[in-house]
Amino acid sequence: MQAFFNGEKYTWTTGTTNPVTNGGYYKPSTSDTVILQVLLGYQKPNYPGHSHPTEYWTRPVDSQLREWYSIMGSWVEGSRTTNRVALWNDGPESAHVLWSAPIGDTLGGLSGGDTGSIGFQTGDAYEGKFENAVIIAGVLYNNRYVANSPRQTVVATDLHTGKVLWEKDFNFGSSSANRISRGQMLNFISENNRGSWAYLWFVNGTTMYGVDPATGDLKFNMTNVPSGTIYIGANGEMLKYAVTNIGTTENPNWRLTQWNSTHVVANSVSGGVSDAWGSQIQGRTFNATRGYDINVSLPGLTGNPGSVITAFPEDRVILSTAVNTSGLFLTGISLDSENVGSFLFNRREFKAPAEWADFDFTGYSSQNSWVTFSNDPYVGIFWTKDNRANYGFSLDNGNFLWKTESRIYSDAWVSPKGLIAYGKFYSSGVGGIAYCYDVMTGEELWTYEATDKYNESYHGENWWLVILFVTDGKVYFGHMVHSNTVPISRGAPFICLDAEEGNLVWEIDGAFRQSQWAGLAMIGDSIIVTPDVYDQQIYAVGKGPSELTVSVTNDVTTVGNPIKISGTVMDVSPGTQQDNLKLRFPNGVPAVSDESQSEWMLYLYKQFSEPMDVTGIEITVYAYDGEEAVNVGKTTSDSRGHFSINWSPQKEGDYEIWAYFDGTAAFYGDDAKTDISVFAAPVVVEPEPTPPYEWYIVGIGIAVIAVVIICTILILRKK
């Protein structure tokens, strides 16, 4: 192969006021010759890749382990966000706790003594203790103090170890500005530097401050940031949309704008960001008005289009008029680069059903609202409290799709939360029933009722349920209230359901009570992080490490001689090294079965009574003599983590005794080894037969007579 260039003249212009034309000539040239060998059926081997971890893992994860990305999700929207499909995680399948830590600036749990059965305050009623916590790259960042505290700090805690990495005071102008607002994971490809950048964002009015999550240092800030809902672009950029009339009512001039946080920087640094992102933004202030990368006219838009209710970056933005007893209008506008500003549908009318004539759309307007949206498929869902029903609309054409049957009466009290995943719409509310509908037809596929077993809930026979997130084919719910009772209701559930059929995967009652104000559970790196208002602790829930030991009664034995093989299987998660558990379990915390996990966690971390029906872990034991492995058998550990099994070796040799724990939903597996030597049994030498007793006596008598005769003969000879 060889390339030829015939030469070319190239010109360019510099300057605007007095432009100067420059030029140059590239001479013809010929390349070297390159040999390409083509072989039939030959394929160069690919890099083999790496399987997902089979042991407890931590950050940082080497960039070469690319396949791990799907279990390493972050959560940047804040802990009160419930409309969240967390794609990149393995959803925990048990209540196993990895570690716990105090939420922040208050005592927690039962106050005791003269206060009776009343506990310390829980951080509800607008205090927002855990509010807007985020997870970035395996680290939890949460505000330590309540929202109105004069002092504000942020705590960074390693999700995998429970260790505090840093705590820092911030001073961005006010108490509220010194609290985390959200996080960001930004991908940026430049000429010289390519990769991801992470930020914690703090907001003071129209100014946003970007902080380095690794150190807590301020990196840059943006002023004059427009208001509006933040949407996340394909590379993690923060986007805001608006449809604005810059004309008059009589002569409207509607325009669609997109504000792009990355464009703020790229449009402010002349030639710099294309070279490298990080070094060009350090320590700078950027005017966010330079961040508009879409600003197009909407000439076909007439009347009042309403406001933006949702957007799908690079695809479409959806507008809706205010809902009233007449109905509503929907408009869809393309964000596709080839057709930006064109209409997918324009003022598609939904005429209100007759029953809406008596609805109250003013007194509780927030409870008559759009509750969830999806782009797979494009569907928006509207909730009306008056008849407790959901209405589904196509966001492809604006058409009405379906209406659900009326739900339990108490769901009218607070607008239910919901989200869409796997072609289904999941929702729950005050009534304590989880609903699953087909997102295209509105057909009710299954329900799950969070029954109050002990009559503790004051909302009815069920626990108020809030949907938390969907991940890995599972949907998670918790109990939430606006304000707690005194004393606090006991036994609130935390539930994991199979997203397809609604079957219970696991439940723990009384462990992780959510809060409307203090924050809700979220997930990152396949670890659930949840606040609990019962004891004002943060809990990390996920699959933990185990430790297996094995030993024998005698490491030297003989063929056929039975020996006892024994050992322990222990939970060595970070929380087991906390003082409270080390004092109670000086010899270690036993690992228990998935079936016992929920009650066992209540015993370990909540000091509930020890469950009497705990089952342990199944262990398989092998003996290997260098040639073959003998399956000694299976055994199960007890509630203290001990196991044992008997074995009689059938041939001599040096053996390795291996114990294996394959792992469960709660634990990664482990193995352990010890050695024994088996010798042949000693040869038993048979003794000479002993004569019968009477012959023994006779023999003695004959001997005595012989002696007497000999003595007599000798005496006679002497005479």
Secondary structure, DSSP 4 states (H G I P E B T S, - for coil): ---EE--EEEEEEE-SSS-EEEEEEEPPEEPPP------TT--PPPP---PPPSS---S---TT-GGGGGG---B-S-TT----B--SSPPP-S--EEEEEE-SSS--SB--GGGTTPBPP-STTTT-SSTT-EEETTEEEEE-S-TT-S--EEEEEETTT--EEEEEE--SSSTGGGS--EEEEEEEE-SS-EEEEEEEEEEETTEEEEE-TTT--EEEEEESPPPS--EE-TTS-EEEEEEEE-S-SSS--EEEEEEEHHHHHHTTSTTTTTT-SHHHHTTEEEEGGGGEEEEEE-TT--S---EEEEEETTTEEEEEPPPBTTEEEEEEEE--TTTTT-EEEEEEEEEPPGGGGG--SSTTGGGSEEEEEEETTEEEEEEETTTTEEEEEETTT--EEEEPPP--GGGGSSPPEEEEETTEEEEE-TT-EEEEEETTT--EEEEEE-B-TTS--SSSSB--EEEEEEETTEEEEEE--SS--SSPPP--EEEEEETTT--EEEEEESS---BTTTB--EEETTEEEEEETTTTEEEEES-B-EEEEEEES-SEEETT--EEEEEEEEE--GGGGSHHHHHH-TT-EEP--GGGHHHHHHHHHH-PPPPTT----EEEEEEE-SS-EEEEEEEE--TTSEEEEEE---S-EEEEEEEEE---SSB--EEEEEEEEEEPPPPPPPPPPPPPHHHHHHHHHHHHHHHHHHHHHHHHHH-
